[in-house]
Amino acid sequence: MFLNNVYFYSFLLVIIVLIDTNNGLSVPAGLRPAKKVGDPKEQIVPGKQQQLQQQQQQQLLQQQQQQQQQQQQQQQQQQQQQQQQQQQQQQEQQEELQQLQESEETGEEHRQQQQQQHDEALTLSPTPKVPPNLSIRSRMMAALSASVGESNKEKNSSNDETDNSSKSTNSPSKPPIIFPKANKKTVVGKIAPSGISKGSARVIVAPPSKLGTNNFGLNTVLQTNLVDSRGRIMKNVNSVPIKVPSSAEMRNARTRHTARQVESDADKVVPIKFGSTSRRR
């Protein structure tokens, strides 16, 4: 037991002496050189780190300057491209304006040539006749001239009719015929021979020999066909009586119209209702 204790304590003393010698030879923590992690051979000096940091900062500054220079160059290139585009647009606009001016000049020359040709054609060719139906005045003048011509023709035809009627007085005449509504055929008076020209040929019915009730005591050359209130056709009617008021009635005549309001303002107002309408499906 004693020996064991001696060996144990001696071993402890040897260990303590070794530890003290190591501590005495070692440098304090602030003065000991540091080592890189993973690189035990290379020692790191404190001033070296600052130099490395400065170098890194300089590299960063150089990179930033290079980036700024590149950006400036890009901006300059963009400006140059924009200027080139503007110049191209201006050139295109100028070319378009020149083309328009040339086309206008050619168009004006073409128009002038056409006008000259038209004027020459008008001077050479006779003036065309204007048709009579271009305006209301021309239509009115045409109608008046036509009415004058027709009146002359009617006068000539009436003279021919008087000649024919004087010839037909010797031939026997028939009383006027009344056509009823039924679809029955009736005998029409004979047509007297006429010596009228082909252009103004007209059918003339011989005048009646005996005066009927519908003739009212007159026997004129011109005879017409009338329709009475019942719808019957009355042929060979010479005249129609018209009721004329007496002088006393004309003196005491009064107007039939009054000063009443025909349309009131209430009639003009139309009521309008707004609402949902029912849709049929």
Sequence and secondary structure as in RCSB ss.txt:
>XXXX:A:sequence
MFLNNVYFYSFLLVIIVLIDTNNGLSVPAGLRPAKKVGDPKEQIVPGKQQQLQQQQQQQLLQQQQQQQQQQQQQQ
QQQQQQQQQQQQQQQQEQQEELQQLQESEETGEEHRQQQQQQHDEALTLSPTPKVPPNLSIRSRMMAALSASVGE
SNKEKNSSNDETDNSSKSTNSPSKPPIIFPKANKKTVVGKIAPSGISKGSARVIVAPPSKLGTNNFGLNTVLQTN
LVDSRGRIMKNVNSVPIKVPSSAEMRNARTRHTARQVESDADKVVPIKFGSTSRRR
>XXXX:A:secstr
 HHHHHHHHHHHHHHHHHHHHHHHHS  TTTS EEETTEEEEEE HHHHHHHHHHHHHHHHHHHHHHHHHHHHHH
HHHHHHHHHHHHHHHHHHHHHHHHHHHHHHHHHHHHHHHHHHHHHHHHHS      TTSSHHHHHHHHHHHHHHH
HHHHHHHHHHHHHHHHHHTSS      EE SSS       B      STT    B   SS  TTTTT   S  EE
EE TTS EEEEE         HHHHHT         SS HHHH             
